[in-house]
Amino acid sequence: MNHHFTSEIIFHLFFMVKDIKIEDFDYNLPDERIPRHPLQQRDACKLLLSRPDGIVSHRSFHELPALLPPGTMLICNDTKVINARMTFHKATGSRIEIFLLEPIEPSDYAITFQSRGRCVWNCLVGNLKRWKEGTLSLEISPEGCGSNVKLNARRLNPTDGNAHAIEFSWDNPDVTFASVVEAAGNIPIPPYLKRESQQSDATDYQTVYADVKGSVAAPTAGLHFTEEVFEDLAAHNIPVRKLTLHVGAGTFQPVKSENIGGHPMHTETFSVSLPLIRTLIEHKKKGLPVAAVGTTSVRTLESLPYIGAALMRGDSSMHVTQWEAYDQQTSAFDTTVALEAIESWLSDNGEDSLTASTAIMIAPGFRWRMTDAMVTNFHQPQSTLLLLVSAFLGDENGYPRWKKIYEEALENGYRFLSYGDACLFFPYKG
């Protein structure tokens, strides 16, 4: 799937992509098509299949293993949603909501959750005008602690912006921040569900393979998987590998600019093990397909070659910028060679995994390097996730295939967004 673009084409593409109008990615989504809760049986949901020849068929999710081509490797995101939404009350009774975004001190996710006594996070604050200064406090009962713990929250360097550095401190040095979050917070379900989170969301809004804490939103394409589906994947000789990308609140950020060139893409942190890098290299060399579960796995996989290309240029900043994939200076390289550069760098530095960040924008005109099939849900109108899907599906006779597919899904009673139905997409080969 490695298309070879000339420098001139890439140069023009760079500006064409930025000129894409977000209004072209609108569609009418009736509110009754957005389920507030998932199906009781995860893998009983509908699965819309769009094959390379353009034929669309309607299946059930539990059929997925039989629909993947022989030799496919399936990649899942094993991030775990944290109880990121905390509610404090001032002495006056004012309700202040603090929404955890990402750790500042310590900045490493694994280390910050093991913090004892204190840590600092970048947070969104609800009802900020009621909290000009001072410390907020909350009595919590962490599991296995045996006594109540007093949790304090204090704004550092107050600003007028959206995100704020919040220092959390608590009065029991034996309690980790992971336990604090579990006791103090709630699962942050998406705003379009238009309800408060419930006890059932603690299970429903996690994949069955969720493992590494850090996300404020679930990688929802993975919500459909069950142990039975994984057993069937094994029976079909489809290996499943995992990476980690912590989903940020920016995934719900609407595109407010007329053209996508004016939209600042959110940054997310990811981690990929050295054994998986090596497996991907072997898979690429053999020409075997890679199927990504969810747009988060896609973003991680498609960011890897750009990290490798940067390392080949002597840049070890471990960050993929928004428009890098469309820049002739940074996109002219061989994918496998770039992956091998990551393997060499990790080996030379004694690292067993790559930790990096990405703000990659995947929109029509994107050159696909890693992903041959995609399991995903149906996405919001005018969202960056819909841009990604459009880029993957391509056009048929000049008409965007996503539009045809979404129209068919709406006509056939599919359920949309986080707790909705699923898709299995292959790029259109005509």
N, C-alpha and C positions, 0 to 999 in steps of 0.2 A: 504493500500500500504506500510505498515511498514514491511520491510523484516528484519529478525533477523540474523545478522552476528556474527560469533564467533570472539573472539579477534584475533585469528590466521589469519583468512581470512582478517580481516580489516588491520592487519599488512602488509600482502603481497599486499593487494590492494593499500595501501599507495604508495608503490614503483612502482607497475604496472602502476598506473595512471600517475605518474611523467614521466614514460618512454614512454608514448604515443607520437608517431611521428606526427607532425603537417602536414607532407606531405600526410598522409593518409586521410586528410580532404580537399583535393584539388579536384576541378572539373573545367571543361571548361565553363566559363561564357562569352558568346559573348557580346560585347559592346552594340549591338542593343537590348539586353534583359534588359538593364538598362534604364528605362524611365527617362527623364529629368524633367518631370512634371507629376502630378497625373491625374487620370481621373477626369472629371468635376463633376461627381456624385460619391461621396466617396464610397457608399455602393454598387456600380455597379461592383466592381472589382471581379475577380475570387476568389473562395475559394476552396483550395484543402483539402479534408477531408481524414484523415487516421484513421480508426476505430481500436478498440482494437483487432479485429480479423484479422487485417492486410489489409483489403480491402480498396483500395483507390478509391475515387470518386471525380468528378469535379462538384462543385456547385457555387452559387453566394453568395457574402458576406451577402446580405440582408436575406438569409436563416438561418443565424447563430442561432437565438433564437430557431428555431425548431430542430436544430441539437444537442443542449445541453441536457444531461440527466435530467429528473425531479429531483428537489431538488438541482440543481447546484447553487452555488453562484459565481458570476462573479466579479473578482477583477481588477480594472483599476488603472493606474498610472496618477494622475492629475497634474503632474509637467508641468510647462510652459516654453517654450524655450525663453531665453532672447536674446536681440540684442547684442550678445557677441563679435562681430567683429567690432572693432573701427579702423578707419584710420586717422592717423595724418600726417602732413607734416612738415619737418624741414624748417628753413629759406632758406636752400640751395636747397630745392625742393625735397629732399629725402623722399620717402613714407615709413612710419613706421606703420606696422599693429600690434595692440595690441588685443589679444584674451583672454577674461575673462575666467578663469578656475574655481576658487572657492574663496570665501571671506576669508581674514586673520584677518582683524580688522575693524569692529566687525566680528567674525567668523560665527555668526548665519545668515543664509540667510535672514530671515524675517527682522531682525534688520538692516542688512547692506543695504538693499534696502530702509530703512527709514532714513538712514544716511543723515545728512545735512552738506554740506561744505567739508567733507573729509571722505575717507575710503581707505583701502588697500586691493588689490586683488592679488592672485597668477595668473600670466598671461603667455601666450606664446607671444613671440615678433618676428615678421617677419622683416627681413632686419636689424637685431640687430647690425651688424657690422657698420652700419651708425649712430648708437645712442650709443656712448660711455658714454656720460654724458649730463647734462643739462636737462631742462624741455621742454616738448612738449606742445603746446597749440592748442586749437580748439574752434572756436566760434560756439555755438549751440543755438537753439531756442526751449526750452522745451515747451510742450503744456500748455497753460493756464498761462504762465509766464508773457507775455506782453512785455518782453525785452530779448535781447540776453544775454547769460551766457558764461563766459570764463571758459573752462575746461582745467585743467593742468594735465599732467602725468609726474611722476618722478620715476626713478628706485631707489629702496632702496637696499643697500648692493649688488652692481652689481656682478654677477657671470658669469661663462662661460656655465652654464647648460642650459637646455631647458626652464625651468620655472623661472619666476622672480617676486619678490614682487614689485608691482607698486602702488605708492601712487597717488590717484586721489583727486584733490581739485578743487572747483569751487567757484565763487565769489558772489553767491546769497544764503544766508543761509535759504531761504524759499523753495529752490528746493531740492527734495529728489534724492538719487542716482538712484532710479527707473526711475524718469523722465529724468535724465541725460542719462541713458542707452538707453531709448526709443528714445531720440533725437540724440544721438551721434553714435549709433551702427547700425549694420545690422544683420539680421537673419543668423546664421552660418550654411548654408546647407552643407551636406556631400561633401568631396573632390571628390568622385567618380562621382558626377553629372557633373563635369568638366565645370562649368559655374559660373558666378557671381550670387549672390542672387538678386532676383527681388521683386518688390512690392507684387506680387501674393504669394510669399513664406511666407510673414507675416501671411497670413491666411492658406495657404496650408500646411505649416510645423508646424501647431499646431493642437492638437486634439480639438474637439468641447467642451470637458470638461476640457481643460487646465485651471489651476487655481492658482497654487503656483509657483511663479517665481524662477528659479534657474538652469534650464538645458541649456547645450550648444548643445544638440542634442535632437530631438524629440523621444518619445517612439512610434516608427512608426507603430506598430501593431494597435495602437489606432486611427490612422488617418482614418481608414475605417468606424468608427462609425458615425452614424447620429442620429438626434432626433427620426427619424422613427424607427431605429433599437432599440433604448432604449425603445420606446413605445411598440414595439413587445416583447422585453425581459420582460417587466412588464406584458404583456398579457399572457406570458408563465410562469408567477410566478417565474421568475429568478431574485432574488435580485442582485443589482449592488452596490458594495462597493468600496471606493477609498482609496488608500494610496499614499504616495509621495516618489519617489526616483529621485534625481536630476542627470540626465545623464551627465557624464563627457566626455571629449574629448578622454579619454582612450578607449571608446567603439570602436573607429576606429583604435586603436593601433594594427598593425599587429604583429603576433607571429613571432619573428625573430630567436628564438632558434630552434634547431632541435627537441628537446623533449619539451613537455609543462612544464616540471619541471623547465626549465630555463626561463620561461616567468613570469615577475613580473605583477601580476594582478592589475588593477587599483582599487582604492578605491572610493566608491560613498556613499553619505549621504542619509539616508532615514528617514521617519517619519510615524508611524502607530498609529492611535488613540486607546485609551483604549476601547471604544465601539467596534471597529473592532476586537481587541484582544479577547474580550469576545465572540463576534459572531463566531470567528474562533474556539474557544474552544468548543462552543456548536455544531458547525458543525462537528468537529472532533469526539465528543462523540456520535453523531448520525450516524456517518459513511457516511455523505453526501459529494458529490464531490465539489471541489473548482477548478474553471477554472481561469487561470491567463491570462490577456491580455498583451502580450509582455514579452520579456526576463527580462525587468527591474522589472516588477511585480513578476516574478518568482524568481529573485535574492533576492528581499525583503522578500517574503514569506518563501523561503528556508533558509534565514539567521535567521529568528525569533527564531526557536528552539535552535540555537547555542547561541543566546543572553541569552535565558532563562536558558540553561544549565550552562553558565558562571555565571549567577546570583546565581544559586544553589551552585556553588563552591565558592561564595563570591567575584567573579570578576565582578565589575560594570564598566569596561572600555568601554562597549557598542560598541565593534568592533569585527567583525568576520574576522579572518585571512584567508589567501588564502587556506591553506591545512587542516584547522580545521576539516572539514567534513570527512576526511579520517584518522584521528588520533584516535587510539583506546582509548586514554586517555580522549578525549573530545567528542566522538561520541556515547558512550554507555549510552543512557538515553531514557526515554519515551517522545514522542513528546508532548502529551497533558499536562503532568506534567511540561514540560519546558515552555509551553505557560502560564500555571497557575502561574509559577514563575514570569513571566513578569507582569501579572495582579496584583499579590501581591506587587511586587516592586513599580509599578506605584501608586497603591492605598496607600501604606505606605508612599510614598514620595509626595503625593498630586499632582501627575502629571496626566494630561489628555491625554498625548500622549508619545510614545516612540520615541526618536531621537537617531539614532545610525548610524554606518557606516559599510560597508562590502567590503571585497576584495575576497569574496567567489569564488572559482574556481569550476564550475560545468562541469564535463567531464565524459565520460563513466566509470562506476564503482561507480558513485555517488548514495547515498541512498536517494531516494525521500521521503520526509516526509509530504509535504503540497499540492503539485500541482497534480491534477488528470486530467486536460485537459489544453491545451495551445493554445491560438490564437497568431500567430506570422507571420512575413514576411519571405521571402527567404533571407538567409544571405550570406555574402561574403565567397569565398573560404579561407581556412586556418585561420578562425577567431575563437575567443573564443565563439562567439555566435553559431557557427556551432557545436562546441564541446558540448555546452549545449543542443542543439536540438538532437544531436546524443545520448547523455546520456538519454534523455527522450524517444526517439523512440525505443531504444534498437536494438537488432539483430534478424534476422530471418534466421535460419539454418546457423548461423555463419557469415551472411552477414549483414553489417550495413544498417538498414532500411532507414536512411537519403539518402543514395546513390540511392536506388531504387526510392524513392519519388522525389528527385531532377531530376533524369533522366527523369521520367515521366512528371514532370512539364516543363522541357525544350522541350520535344517532343510535348507537348500540348500548347505551345505558352504562357506560363505564363511569367509575368513581374517580375523582381527581384529587391531586395534592397528597399530603403526607400519609393519610390513612386510606388512600384510595387504591386503585388497581395498578397493575404493572405493565411494562412493555419489554419486549426483546427486539432490539433494533440491529439491523445490519446495514452498512452503507449501500446505497443504490448503485448497481452496476449496469443498469439499463437493459 
